[in-house]
Amino acid sequence: METIVISEKKAFLKAFLPALIVVALAFAMVVIAYGIEPVAPGVHDVFHDFRHVIGMPCH
Amino acid sequence: MNTSVERFILAAIPGGIIWGWLSMVVNSVSGAFAFEGSFVHDLTTFATGGAIFGVLVAGFLSLMGDKLPFKSRLLRAVFVSTSLWILLRIGGALLSHMDNERYHIVTSQTIQGFFMAIILGCILYPLWKKESVDQAM
C-alpha cells in the first residue's frame, strides 16, 4: 500500500512539475525580471534593485 | 514522505536566498549599480527573488539535468542556470528594442548578472548532487 502511495505521488510530481515550472517562469519574468507594470502594478519598484543587479534591463 | 526531487526544490529556497544576498555583496563590491532601496527592503527583495530563481533553476535541473550532454554535474548545473539567465536576458533585449527608455541596458550590470548566474549554478550543484545520490539509493 505504501509503495502505491509513493508511486502515485511520484507520478503526480512528474506530471505537474513541468507545468508548475512554466508558471513559476512566467511569474519570474513578469514580476521580477522585467517588472511589467501593466500586468502587475507596483512590481517595477518592488524588485527594481534586484533586477539591475542580475543584469536585466530597466530604467 | 517527500521525494528527493521535492527535497531538492525545497533545499533550493535557502540556496537561492543565499545567492540573492551574495548578489547584494557582489554588487556592493563591483559598484555596477547604486542601490536605490533601503537596506532592509533590498534584503527582503533579494532574498525573495533569489529564492524564486533558485527554485526555477532547481526545477529545470530536475527535469532536464540528467539529459544534458556533459559528464560533469557542476557543468550541467551552471549550464542550466546560465541558460535560464540568457533566456531572460534575450527577452529583456527584445523589450529594450521595443522601448529603449523603459528597458535600458547597462553592460556592466549585464556582465555581473551573467557571473551571478554561474554562481547560482555552483550553489545549487551540491544540492542537486545530493538529490541524485538519494534517488539512486
N, CA and C atoms of all chains as a GROMACS GRO file, in nm:
protein
  588
    1MET      N    1   0.084  -0.121   0.000
    1MET     CA    2   0.000   0.000   0.000
    1MET      C    3   0.087   0.126   0.000
    2GLU      N    4   0.194   0.122   0.085
    2GLU     CA    5   0.283   0.238   0.093
    2GLU      C    6   0.354   0.259  -0.041
    3THR      N    7   0.388   0.148  -0.107
    3THR     CA    8   0.456   0.158  -0.236
    3THR      C    9   0.366   0.226  -0.338
    4ILE      N   10   0.236   0.193  -0.335
    4ILE     CA   11   0.141   0.252  -0.430
    4ILE      C   12   0.126   0.401  -0.404
    5VAL      N   13   0.122   0.441  -0.277
    5VAL     CA   14   0.106   0.583  -0.242
    5VAL      C   15   0.227   0.661  -0.291
    6ILE      N   16   0.347   0.606  -0.271
    6ILE     CA   17   0.470   0.674  -0.313
    6ILE      C   18   0.472   0.686  -0.465
    7SER      N   19   0.431   0.581  -0.536
    7SER     CA   20   0.431   0.582  -0.682
    7SER      C   21   0.332   0.687  -0.733
    8GLU      N   22   0.216   0.699  -0.670
    8GLU     CA   23   0.117   0.798  -0.712
    8GLU      C   24   0.172   0.939  -0.693
    9LYS      N   25   0.242   0.958  -0.586
    9LYS     CA   26   0.298   1.091  -0.558
    9LYS      C   27   0.403   1.125  -0.663
   10LYS      N   28   0.485   1.027  -0.698
   10LYS     CA   29   0.590   1.050  -0.798
   10LYS      C   30   0.527   1.078  -0.934
   11ALA      N   31   0.419   1.006  -0.964
   11ALA     CA   32   0.350   1.027  -1.092
   11ALA      C   33   0.290   1.168  -1.097
   12PHE      N   34   0.232   1.211  -0.986
   12PHE     CA   35   0.175   1.346  -0.977
   12PHE      C   36   0.282   1.451  -1.001
   13LEU      N   37   0.394   1.431  -0.933
   13LEU     CA   38   0.505   1.526  -0.945
   13LEU      C   39   0.556   1.530  -1.089
   14LYS      N   40   0.570   1.413  -1.149
   14LYS     CA   41   0.622   1.403  -1.285
   14LYS      C   42   0.529   1.472  -1.384
   15ALA      N   43   0.399   1.461  -1.359
   15ALA     CA   44   0.301   1.520  -1.450
   15ALA      C   45   0.291   1.671  -1.433
   16PHE      N   46   0.296   1.720  -1.310
   16PHE     CA   47   0.269   1.860  -1.287
   16PHE      C   48   0.393   1.948  -1.271
   17LEU      N   49   0.509   1.886  -1.253
   17LEU     CA   50   0.630   1.966  -1.235
   17LEU      C   51   0.659   2.058  -1.354
   18PRO      N   52   0.650   2.007  -1.478
   18PRO     CA   53   0.674   2.098  -1.592
   18PRO      C   54   0.577   2.216  -1.594
   19ALA      N   55   0.451   2.190  -1.564
   19ALA     CA   56   0.351   2.298  -1.564
   19ALA      C   57   0.381   2.399  -1.454
   20LEU      N   58   0.418   2.349  -1.337
   20LEU     CA   59   0.450   2.439  -1.226
   20LEU      C   60   0.571   2.525  -1.259
   21ILE      N   61   0.668   2.465  -1.326
   21ILE     CA   62   0.788   2.540  -1.362
   21ILE      C   63   0.756   2.649  -1.463
   22VAL      N   64   0.670   2.618  -1.559
   22VAL     CA   65   0.631   2.718  -1.659
   22VAL      C   66   0.560   2.836  -1.591
   23VAL      N   67   0.472   2.804  -1.498
   23VAL     CA   68   0.401   2.910  -1.425
   23VAL      C   69   0.500   2.994  -1.344
   24ALA      N   70   0.593   2.925  -1.278
   24ALA     CA   71   0.694   2.996  -1.198
   24ALA      C   72   0.781   3.084  -1.287
   25LEU      N   73   0.814   3.035  -1.406
   25LEU     CA   74   0.896   3.112  -1.500
   25LEU      C   75   0.821   3.236  -1.548
   26ALA      N   76   0.693   3.218  -1.580
   26ALA     CA   77   0.612   3.333  -1.623
   26ALA      C   78   0.603   3.436  -1.512
   27PHE      N   79   0.583   3.391  -1.390
   27PHE     CA   80   0.577   3.481  -1.275
   27PHE      C   81   0.709   3.556  -1.259
   28ALA      N   82   0.820   3.481  -1.269
   28ALA     CA   83   0.952   3.542  -1.254
   28ALA      C   84   0.978   3.646  -1.362
   29MET      N   85   0.931   3.618  -1.481
   29MET     CA   86   0.955   3.712  -1.592
   29MET      C   87   0.874   3.840  -1.571
   30VAL      N   88   0.746   3.824  -1.541
   30VAL     CA   89   0.659   3.941  -1.530
   30VAL      C   90   0.695   4.026  -1.408
   31VAL      N   91   0.709   3.960  -1.294
   31VAL     CA   92   0.726   4.033  -1.168
   31VAL      C   93   0.870   4.075  -1.143
   32ILE      N   94   0.963   3.982  -1.161
   32ILE     CA   95   1.100   4.009  -1.118
   32ILE      C   96   1.188   4.058  -1.232
   33ALA      N   97   1.200   3.978  -1.337
   33ALA     CA   98   1.297   4.008  -1.441
   33ALA      C   99   1.264   4.134  -1.520
   34TYR      N  100   1.137   4.158  -1.547
   34TYR     CA  101   1.104   4.272  -1.632
   34TYR      C  102   1.018   4.377  -1.561
   35GLY      N  103   0.954   4.341  -1.453
   35GLY     CA  104   0.872   4.438  -1.380
   35GLY      C  105   0.766   4.501  -1.467
   36ILE      N  106   0.687   4.416  -1.529
   36ILE     CA  107   0.589   4.465  -1.627
   36ILE      C  108   0.470   4.524  -1.552
   37GLU      N  109   0.471   4.653  -1.538
   37GLU     CA  110   0.369   4.726  -1.462
   37GLU      C  111   0.226   4.706  -1.513
   38PRO      N  112   0.203   4.711  -1.646
   38PRO     CA  113   0.065   4.692  -1.694
   38PRO      C  114   0.005   4.559  -1.652
   39VAL      N  115   0.091   4.459  -1.635
   39VAL     CA  116   0.039   4.327  -1.595
   39VAL      C  117   0.021   4.320  -1.444
   40ALA      N  118   0.120   4.370  -1.372
   40ALA     CA  119   0.114   4.363  -1.225
   40ALA      C  120   0.161   4.498  -1.168
   41PRO      N  121   0.067   4.588  -1.138
   41PRO     CA  122   0.104   4.722  -1.087
   41PRO      C  123   0.187   4.716  -0.960
   42GLY      N  124   0.292   4.795  -0.956
   42GLY     CA  125   0.376   4.803  -0.836
   42GLY      C  126   0.499   4.715  -0.840
   43VAL      N  127   0.503   4.617  -0.929
   43VAL     CA  128   0.615   4.522  -0.927
   43VAL      C  129   0.744   4.585  -0.975
   44HIS      N  130   0.733   4.691  -1.054
   44HIS     CA  131   0.856   4.753  -1.103
   44HIS      C  132   0.941   4.802  -0.987
   45ASP      N  133   0.878   4.871  -0.892
   45ASP     CA  134   0.952   4.929  -0.780
   45ASP      C  135   0.999   4.823  -0.680
   46VAL      N  136   0.918   4.719  -0.662
   46VAL     CA  137   0.949   4.619  -0.559
   46VAL      C  138   1.082   4.550  -0.586
   47PHE      N  139   1.101   4.502  -0.709
   47PHE     CA  140   1.222   4.428  -0.741
   47PHE      C  141   1.319   4.509  -0.826
   48HIS      N  142   1.310   4.641  -0.818
   48HIS     CA  143   1.390   4.728  -0.903
   48HIS      C  144   1.541   4.704  -0.887
   49ASP      N  145   1.590   4.709  -0.765
   49ASP     CA  146   1.734   4.693  -0.742
   49ASP      C  147   1.781   4.553  -0.780
   50PHE      N  148   1.701   4.452  -0.747
   50PHE     CA  149   1.737   4.314  -0.779
   50PHE      C  150   1.749   4.297  -0.930
   51ARG      N  151   1.659   4.359  -1.002
   51ARG     CA  152   1.658   4.348  -1.148
   51ARG      C  153   1.787   4.406  -1.208
   52HIS      N  154   1.829   4.520  -1.155
   52HIS     CA  155   1.952   4.581  -1.204
   52HIS      C  156   2.074   4.495  -1.170
   53VAL      N  157   2.078   4.443  -1.049
   53VAL     CA  158   2.195   4.368  -1.004
   53VAL      C  159   2.213   4.238  -1.084
   54ILE      N  160   2.103   4.174  -1.124
   54ILE     CA  161   2.117   4.049  -1.201
   54ILE      C  162   2.126   4.075  -1.351
   55GLY      N  163   2.136   4.202  -1.389
   55GLY     CA  164   2.167   4.234  -1.528
   55GLY      C  165   2.048   4.245  -1.622
   56MET      N  166   1.929   4.254  -1.568
   56MET     CA  167   1.811   4.269  -1.654
   56MET      C  168   1.791   4.418  -1.685
   57PRO      N  169   1.749   4.450  -1.807
   57PRO     CA  170   1.732   4.591  -1.843
   57PRO      C  171   1.617   4.655  -1.766
   58CYS      N  172   1.639   4.779  -1.727
   58CYS     CA  173   1.537   4.854  -1.653
   58CYS      C  174   1.558   5.001  -1.684
   59HIS      N  175   1.491   5.087  -1.612
   59HIS     CA  176   1.506   5.230  -1.636
   59HIS      C  177   1.649   5.279  -1.618
   60MET      N  178   0.601   1.112   0.313
   60MET     CA  179   0.743   1.103   0.278
   60MET      C  180   0.769   1.187   0.153
   61ASN      N  181   0.866   1.275   0.161
   61ASN     CA  182   0.900   1.359   0.046
   61ASN      C  183   0.990   1.284  -0.050
   62THR      N  184   0.968   1.306  -0.181
   62THR     CA  185   1.061   1.252  -0.278
   62THR      C  186   1.187   1.337  -0.277
   63SER      N  187   1.295   1.283  -0.338
   63SER     CA  188   1.420   1.357  -0.339
   63SER      C  189   1.408   1.483  -0.424
   64VAL      N  190   1.323   1.480  -0.528
   64VAL     CA  191   1.303   1.600  -0.611
   64VAL      C  192   1.240   1.711  -0.527
   65GLU      N  193   1.141   1.676  -0.449
   65GLU     CA  194   1.077   1.775  -0.362
   65GLU      C  195   1.178   1.834  -0.264
   66ARG      N  196   1.261   1.744  -0.207
   66ARG     CA  197   1.360   1.791  -0.109
   66ARG      C  198   1.461   1.884  -0.176
   67PHE      N  199   1.499   1.852  -0.300
   67PHE     CA  200   1.594   1.935  -0.374
   67PHE      C  201   1.536   2.073  -0.401
   68ILE      N  202   1.411   2.076  -0.447
   68ILE     CA  203   1.348   2.204  -0.477
   68ILE      C  204   1.329   2.285  -0.349
   69LEU      N  205   1.294   2.218  -0.241
   69LEU     CA  206   1.280   2.289  -0.113
   69LEU      C  207   1.416   2.339  -0.063
   70ALA      N  208   1.520   2.259  -0.085
   70ALA     CA  209   1.655   2.300  -0.043
   70ALA      C  210   1.707   2.414  -0.129
   71ALA      N  211   1.652   2.427  -0.250
   71ALA     CA  212   1.695   2.536  -0.339
   71ALA      C  213   1.647   2.672  -0.290
   72ILE      N  214   1.546   2.672  -0.202
   72ILE     CA  215   1.495   2.800  -0.149
   72ILE      C  216   1.601   2.870  -0.065
   73PRO      N  217   1.656   2.806   0.039
   73PRO     CA  218   1.764   2.873   0.113
   73PRO      C  219   1.888   2.897   0.027
   74GLY      N  220   1.914   2.806  -0.066
   74GLY     CA  221   2.026   2.826  -0.158
   74GLY      C  222   2.008   2.952  -0.242
   75GLY      N  223   1.886   2.973  -0.289
   75GLY     CA  224   1.854   3.092  -0.367
   75GLY      C  225   1.860   3.219  -0.283
   76ILE      N  226   1.815   3.208  -0.158
   76ILE     CA  227   1.820   3.324  -0.068
   76ILE      C  228   1.966   3.367  -0.046
   77ILE      N  229   2.051   3.268  -0.022
   77ILE     CA  230   2.194   3.297  -0.004
   77ILE      C  231   2.251   3.361  -0.130
   78TRP      N  232   2.209   3.309  -0.246
   78TRP     CA  233   2.254   3.366  -0.373
   78TRP      C  234   2.206   3.510  -0.388
   79GLY      N  235   2.083   3.536  -0.350
   79GLY     CA  236   2.030   3.672  -0.357
   79GLY      C  237   2.112   3.769  -0.272
   80TRP      N  238   2.142   3.729  -0.151
   80TRP     CA  239   2.221   3.814  -0.062
   80TRP      C  240   2.365   3.827  -0.109
   81LEU      N  241   2.416   3.719  -0.167
   81LEU     CA  242   2.550   3.725  -0.225
   81LEU      C  243   2.554   3.825  -0.341
   82SER      N  244   2.443   3.832  -0.416
   82SER     CA  245   2.434   3.929  -0.525
   82SER      C  246   2.448   4.072  -0.473
   83MET      N  247   2.387   4.097  -0.357
   83MET     CA  248   2.399   4.230  -0.295
   83MET      C  249   2.545   4.260  -0.263
   84VAL      N  250   2.614   4.161  -0.206
   84VAL     CA  251   2.755   4.179  -0.168
   84VAL      C  252   2.840   4.205  -0.293
   85VAL      N  253   2.819   4.120  -0.394
   85VAL     CA  254   2.897   4.135  -0.518
   85VAL      C  255   2.873   4.272  -0.581
   86ASN      N  256   2.748   4.315  -0.583
   86ASN     CA  257   2.718   4.446  -0.641
   86ASN      C  258   2.778   4.559  -0.560
   87SER      N  259   2.782   4.543  -0.427
   87SER     CA  260   2.843   4.647  -0.342
   87SER      C  261   2.992   4.659  -0.371
   88VAL      N  262   3.054   4.544  -0.398
   88VAL     CA  263   3.199   4.545  -0.427
   88VAL      C  264   3.225   4.599  -0.568
   89SER      N  265   3.142   4.553  -0.665
   89SER     CA  266   3.166   4.592  -0.804
   89SER      C  267   3.121   4.736  -0.833
   90GLY      N  268   3.016   4.778  -0.764
   90GLY     CA  269   2.964   4.912  -0.790
   90GLY      C  270   2.891   4.924  -0.923
   91ALA      N  271   2.848   4.812  -0.979
   91ALA     CA  272   2.781   4.816  -1.109
   91ALA      C  273   2.649   4.893  -1.103
   92PHE      N  274   2.587   4.890  -0.986
   92PHE     CA  275   2.459   4.960  -0.970
   92PHE      C  276   2.453   5.019  -0.830
   93ALA      N  277   2.411   5.144  -0.822
   93ALA     CA  278   2.397   5.210  -0.692
   93ALA      C  279   2.260   5.177  -0.635
   94PHE      N  280   2.258   5.109  -0.521
   94PHE     CA  281   2.130   5.070  -0.462
   94PHE      C  282   2.042   5.192  -0.439
   95GLU      N  283   1.915   5.177  -0.472
   95GLU     CA  284   1.821   5.286  -0.455
   95GLU      C  285   1.724   5.260  -0.340
   96GLY      N  286   1.703   5.134  -0.308
   96GLY     CA  287   1.614   5.099  -0.199
   96GLY      C  288   1.688   5.098  -0.066
   97SER      N  289   1.612   5.088   0.043
   97SER     CA  290   1.674   5.080   0.176
   97SER      C  291   1.736   4.941   0.193
   98PHE      N  292   1.823   4.927   0.293
   98PHE     CA  293   1.892   4.800   0.315
   98PHE      C  294   1.793   4.688   0.348
   99VAL      N  295   1.699   4.715   0.434
   99VAL     CA  296   1.602   4.613   0.474
   99VAL      C  297   1.513   4.573   0.355
  100HIS      N  298   1.472   4.673   0.277
  100HIS     CA  299   1.389   4.644   0.159
  100HIS      C  300   1.466   4.556   0.061
  101ASP      N  301   1.592   4.592   0.037
  101ASP     CA  302   1.672   4.513  -0.056
  101ASP      C  303   1.701   4.374  -0.001
  102LEU      N  304   1.724   4.364   0.128
  102LEU     CA  305   1.748   4.234   0.191
  102LEU      C  306   1.629   4.140   0.165
  103THR      N  307   1.510   4.194   0.179
  103THR     CA  308   1.387   4.115   0.160
  103THR      C  309   1.366   4.078   0.013
  104THR      N  310   1.380   4.179  -0.074
  104THR     CA  311   1.351   4.153  -0.216
  104THR      C  312   1.458   4.065  -0.281
  105PHE      N  313   1.582   4.083  -0.240
  105PHE     CA  314   1.687   3.997  -0.294
  105PHE      C  315   1.669   3.853  -0.246
  106ALA      N  316   1.626   3.836  -0.122
  106ALA     CA  317   1.600   3.702  -0.072
  106ALA      C  318   1.485   3.638  -0.147
  107THR      N  319   1.379   3.712  -0.168
  107THR     CA  320   1.261   3.660  -0.240
  107THR      C  321   1.295   3.627  -0.385
  108GLY      N  322   1.359   3.723  -0.451
  108GLY     CA  323   1.397   3.700  -0.591
  108GLY      C  324   1.494   3.584  -0.604
  109GLY      N  325   1.591   3.578  -0.513
  109GLY     CA  326   1.688   3.468  -0.516
  109GLY      C  327   1.622   3.333  -0.493
  110ALA      N  328   1.528   3.328  -0.399
  110ALA     CA  329   1.456   3.203  -0.372
  110ALA      C  330   1.378   3.156  -0.494
  111ILE      N  331   1.311   3.249  -0.560
  111ILE     CA  332   1.231   3.214  -0.678
  111ILE      C  333   1.321   3.163  -0.790
  112PHE      N  334   1.432   3.231  -0.812
  112PHE     CA  335   1.523   3.186  -0.918
  112PHE      C  336   1.588   3.054  -0.880
  113GLY      N  337   1.619   3.036  -0.753
  113GLY     CA  338   1.674   2.909  -0.707
  113GLY      C  339   1.579   2.794  -0.734
  114VAL      N  340   1.451   2.815  -0.703
  114VAL     CA  341   1.350   2.712  -0.727
  114VAL      C  342   1.334   2.686  -0.877
  115LEU      N  343   1.338   2.791  -0.955
  115LEU     CA  344   1.326   2.777  -1.101
  115LEU      C  345   1.440   2.692  -1.158
  116VAL      N  346   1.561   2.725  -1.122
  116VAL     CA  347   1.677   2.651  -1.173
  116VAL      C  348   1.673   2.507  -1.123
  117ALA      N  349   1.634   2.489  -0.996
  117ALA     CA  350   1.624   2.354  -0.941
  117ALA      C  351   1.519   2.273  -1.017
  118GLY      N  352   1.409   2.337  -1.049
  118GLY     CA  353   1.304   2.269  -1.127
  118GLY      C  354   1.355   2.224  -1.262
  119PHE      N  355   1.422   2.315  -1.332
  119PHE     CA  356   1.477   2.281  -1.462
  119PHE      C  357   1.583   2.172  -1.451
  120LEU      N  358   1.664   2.179  -1.347
  120LEU     CA  359   1.766   2.077  -1.327
  120LEU      C  360   1.702   1.940  -1.305
  121SER      N  361   1.595   1.936  -1.226
  121SER     CA  362   1.526   1.810  -1.201
  121SER      C  363   1.468   1.752  -1.328
  122LEU      N  364   1.417   1.843  -1.414
  122LEU     CA  365   1.352   1.797  -1.538
  122LEU      C  366   1.452   1.750  -1.642
  123MET      N  367   1.555   1.832  -1.665
  123MET     CA  368   1.641   1.806  -1.781
  123MET      C  369   1.789   1.788  -1.748
  124GLY      N  370   1.825   1.799  -1.622
  124GLY     CA  371   1.967   1.794  -1.585
  124GLY      C  372   2.037   1.666  -1.627
  125ASP      N  373   1.967   1.554  -1.612
  125ASP     CA  374   2.030   1.426  -1.645
  125ASP      C  375   2.038   1.400  -1.795
  126LYS      N  376   1.968   1.481  -1.874
  126LYS     CA  377   1.967   1.461  -2.018
  126LYS      C  378   2.074   1.544  -2.090
  127LEU      N  379   2.143   1.630  -2.016
  127LEU     CA  380   2.241   1.718  -2.079
  127LEU      C  381   2.368   1.642  -2.116
  128PRO      N  382   2.431   1.679  -2.228
  128PRO     CA  383   2.546   1.603  -2.276
  128PRO      C  384   2.680   1.643  -2.213
  129PHE      N  385   2.680   1.665  -2.080
  129PHE     CA  386   2.805   1.696  -2.011
  129PHE      C  387   2.831   1.588  -1.907
  130LYS      N  388   2.959   1.552  -1.892
  130LYS     CA  389   2.992   1.450  -1.794
  130LYS      C  390   2.983   1.508  -1.653
  131SER      N  391   3.032   1.631  -1.638
  131SER     CA  392   3.038   1.695  -1.506
  131SER      C  393   2.901   1.749  -1.465
  132ARG      N  394   2.858   1.713  -1.344
  132ARG     CA  395   2.729   1.762  -1.294
  132ARG      C  396   2.736   1.911  -1.263
  133LEU      N  397   2.854   1.958  -1.224
  133LEU     CA  398   2.871   2.101  -1.197
  133LEU      C  399   2.849   2.181  -1.325
  134LEU      N  400   2.904   2.129  -1.433
  134LEU     CA  401   2.887   2.195  -1.563
  134LEU      C  402   2.740   2.198  -1.605
  135ARG      N  403   2.668   2.090  -1.577
  135ARG     CA  404   2.525   2.083  -1.611
  135ARG      C  405   2.446   2.187  -1.530
  136ALA      N  406   2.478   2.197  -1.401
  136ALA     CA  407   2.406   2.293  -1.315
  136ALA      C  408   2.433   2.436  -1.361
  137VAL      N  409   2.559   2.465  -1.392
  137VAL     CA  410   2.596   2.600  -1.438
  137VAL      C  411   2.532   2.627  -1.575
  138PHE      N  412   2.528   2.525  -1.660
  138PHE     CA  413   2.467   2.540  -1.793
  138PHE      C  414   2.319   2.577  -1.781
  139VAL      N  415   2.248   2.507  -1.694
  139VAL     CA  416   2.104   2.533  -1.678
  139VAL      C  417   2.080   2.674  -1.622
  140SER      N  418   2.156   2.712  -1.520
  140SER     CA  419   2.134   2.845  -1.459
  140SER      C  420   2.171   2.957  -1.557
  141THR      N  421   2.282   2.941  -1.629
  141THR     CA  422   2.320   3.046  -1.724
  141THR      C  423   2.227   3.047  -1.845
  142SER      N  424   2.178   2.931  -1.886
  142SER     CA  425   2.084   2.927  -1.998
  142SER      C  426   1.954   2.999  -1.963
  143LEU      N  427   1.907   2.978  -1.841
  143LEU     CA  428   1.785   3.048  -1.797
  143LEU      C  429   1.810   3.198  -1.794
  144TRP      N  430   1.927   3.238  -1.744
  144TRP     CA  431   1.960   3.380  -1.740
  144TRP      C  432   1.967   3.439  -1.882
  145ILE      N  433   2.030   3.364  -1.973
  145ILE     CA  434   2.042   3.412  -2.112
  145ILE      C  435   1.905   3.424  -2.176
  146LEU      N  436   1.817   3.328  -2.147
  146LEU     CA  437   1.680   3.332  -2.198
  146LEU      C  438   1.610   3.459  -2.152
  147LEU      N  439   1.622   3.488  -2.022
  147LEU     CA  440   1.559   3.609  -1.969
  147LEU      C  441   1.624   3.735  -2.027
  148ARG      N  442   1.754   3.729  -2.046
  148ARG     CA  443   1.827   3.844  -2.099
  148ARG      C  444   1.790   3.873  -2.244
  149ILE      N  445   1.767   3.766  -2.320
  149ILE     CA  446   1.723   3.783  -2.460
  149ILE      C  447   1.585   3.848  -2.461
  150GLY      N  448   1.498   3.803  -2.369
  150GLY     CA  449   1.366   3.866  -2.358
  150GLY      C  450   1.380   4.013  -2.324
  151GLY      N  451   1.472   4.045  -2.233
  151GLY     CA  452   1.498   4.183  -2.197
  151GLY      C  453   1.549   4.265  -2.315
  152ALA      N  454   1.634   4.201  -2.395
  152ALA     CA  455   1.687   4.270  -2.513
  152ALA      C  456   1.576   4.302  -2.613
  153LEU      N  457   1.483   4.209  -2.627
  153LEU     CA  458   1.370   4.232  -2.717
  153LEU      C  459   1.283   4.348  -2.666
  154LEU      N  460   1.259   4.348  -2.535
  154LEU     CA  461   1.181   4.457  -2.475
  154LEU      C  462   1.254   4.590  -2.492
  155SER      N  463   1.387   4.586  -2.477
  155SER     CA  464   1.468   4.707  -2.492
  155SER      C  465   1.461   4.760  -2.636
  156HIS      N  466   1.455   4.667  -2.729
  156HIS     CA  467   1.444   4.704  -2.870
  156HIS      C  468   1.312   4.776  -2.897
  157MET      N  469   1.208   4.731  -2.826
  157MET     CA  470   1.076   4.791  -2.846
  157MET      C  471   1.062   4.924  -2.771
  158ASP      N  472   1.123   4.930  -2.652
  158ASP     CA  473   1.110   5.051  -2.570
  158ASP      C  474   1.243   5.073  -2.498
  159ASN      N  475   1.333   5.145  -2.562
  159ASN     CA  476   1.468   5.163  -2.510
  159ASN      C  477   1.472   5.245  -2.382
  160GLU      N  478   1.378   5.337  -2.368
  160GLU     CA  479   1.376   5.421  -2.247
  160GLU      C  480   1.336   5.340  -2.124
  161ARG      N  481   1.237   5.257  -2.139
  161ARG     CA  482   1.185   5.177  -2.026
  161ARG      C  483   1.280   5.062  -1.992
  162TYR      N  484   1.335   5.000  -2.094
  162TYR     CA  485   1.423   4.884  -2.072
  162TYR      C  486   1.564   4.919  -2.121
  163HIS      N  487   1.634   4.986  -2.035
  163HIS     CA  488   1.767   5.040  -2.068
  163HIS      C  489   1.875   4.940  -2.030
  164ILE      N  490   1.964   4.909  -2.124
  164ILE     CA  491   2.067   4.807  -2.099
  164ILE      C  492   2.196   4.873  -2.049
  165VAL      N  493   2.252   4.814  -1.942
  165VAL     CA  494   2.381   4.860  -1.890
  165VAL      C  495   2.478   4.743  -1.895
  166THR      N  496   2.588   4.758  -1.967
  166THR     CA  497   2.680   4.648  -1.993
  166THR      C  498   2.741   4.591  -1.865
  167SER      N  499   2.781   4.676  -1.774
  167SER     CA  500   2.845   4.627  -1.650
  167SER      C  501   2.748   4.542  -1.568
  168GLN      N  502   2.622   4.583  -1.566
  168GLN     CA  503   2.522   4.505  -1.493
  168GLN      C  504   2.495   4.372  -1.563
  169THR      N  505   2.497   4.374  -1.695
  169THR     CA  506   2.476   4.250  -1.772
  169THR      C  507   2.588   4.150  -1.743
  170ILE      N  508   2.712   4.197  -1.742
  170ILE     CA  509   2.826   4.109  -1.714
  170ILE      C  510   2.816   4.054  -1.572
  171GLN      N  511   2.782   4.142  -1.480
  171GLN     CA  512   2.766   4.099  -1.340
  171GLN      C  513   2.657   3.994  -1.327
  172GLY      N  514   2.545   4.016  -1.396
  172GLY     CA  515   2.434   3.922  -1.391
  172GLY      C  516   2.473   3.785  -1.444
  173PHE      N  517   2.552   3.784  -1.551
  173PHE     CA  518   2.597   3.657  -1.608
  173PHE      C  519   2.682   3.580  -1.509
  174PHE      N  520   2.774   3.649  -1.442
  174PHE     CA  521   2.858   3.582  -1.343
  174PHE      C  522   2.775   3.536  -1.222
  175MET      N  523   2.675   3.612  -1.186
  175MET     CA  524   2.588   3.569  -1.075
  175MET      C  525   2.510   3.445  -1.115
  176ALA      N  526   2.474   3.431  -1.243
  176ALA     CA  527   2.404   3.311  -1.289
  176ALA      C  528   2.495   3.189  -1.276
  177ILE      N  529   2.624   3.208  -1.306
  177ILE     CA  530   2.721   3.098  -1.290
  177ILE      C  531   2.730   3.059  -1.143
  178ILE      N  532   2.733   3.160  -1.056
  178ILE     CA  533   2.743   3.133  -0.912
  178ILE      C  534   2.620   3.059  -0.861
  179LEU      N  535   2.502   3.091  -0.915
  179LEU     CA  536   2.380   3.021  -0.874
  179LEU      C  537   2.390   2.872  -0.908
  180GLY      N  538   2.442   2.843  -1.026
  180GLY     CA  539   2.462   2.705  -1.064
  180GLY      C  540   2.557   2.633  -0.969
  181CYS      N  541   2.662   2.703  -0.930
  181CYS     CA  542   2.761   2.645  -0.837
  181CYS      C  543   2.701   2.621  -0.698
  182ILE      N  544   2.610   2.708  -0.657
  182ILE     CA  545   2.544   2.692  -0.526
  182ILE      C  546   2.448   2.574  -0.528
  183LEU      N  547   2.376   2.557  -0.638
  183LEU     CA  548   2.275   2.450  -0.646
  183LEU      C  549   2.337   2.314  -0.678
  184TYR      N  550   2.458   2.313  -0.730
  184TYR     CA  551   2.523   2.186  -0.768
  184TYR      C  552   2.531   2.085  -0.652
  185PRO      N  553   2.584   2.122  -0.534
  185PRO     CA  554   2.591   2.022  -0.427
  185PRO      C  555   2.453   1.972  -0.382
  186LEU      N  556   2.353   2.059  -0.388
  186LEU     CA  557   2.217   2.018  -0.351
  186LEU      C  558   2.162   1.919  -0.453
  187TRP      N  559   2.189   1.944  -0.580
  187TRP     CA  560   2.142   1.855  -0.686
  187TRP      C  561   2.216   1.722  -0.681
  188LYS      N  562   2.345   1.729  -0.649
  188LYS     CA  563   2.427   1.607  -0.640
  188LYS      C  564   2.372   1.519  -0.529
  189LYS      N  565   2.334   1.580  -0.417
  189LYS     CA  566   2.279   1.504  -0.304
  189LYS      C  567   2.146   1.440  -0.344
  190GLU      N  568   2.064   1.515  -0.420
  190GLU     CA  569   1.934   1.462  -0.464
  190GLU      C  570   1.954   1.342  -0.556
  191SER      N  571   2.055   1.350  -0.643
  191SER     CA  572   2.081   1.240  -0.736
  191SER      C  573   2.128   1.116  -0.661
  192VAL      N  574   2.210   1.138  -0.557
  192VAL     CA  575   2.258   1.025  -0.477
  192VAL      C  576   2.141   0.962  -0.403
  193ASP      N  577   2.052   1.044  -0.347
  193ASP     CA  578   1.934   0.993  -0.275
  193ASP      C  579   1.843   0.914  -0.368
  194GLN      N  580   1.831   0.962  -0.493
  194GLN     CA  581   1.744   0.894  -0.588
  194GLN      C  582   1.798   0.758  -0.629
  195ALA      N  583   1.933   0.752  -0.635
  195ALA     CA  584   1.998   0.627  -0.677
  195ALA      C  585   1.986   0.520  -0.568
  196MET      N  586   1.975   0.564  -0.441
  196MET     CA  587   1.973   0.468  -0.328
  196MET      C  588   1.841   0.394  -0.314
   0.00000   0.00000   0.00000
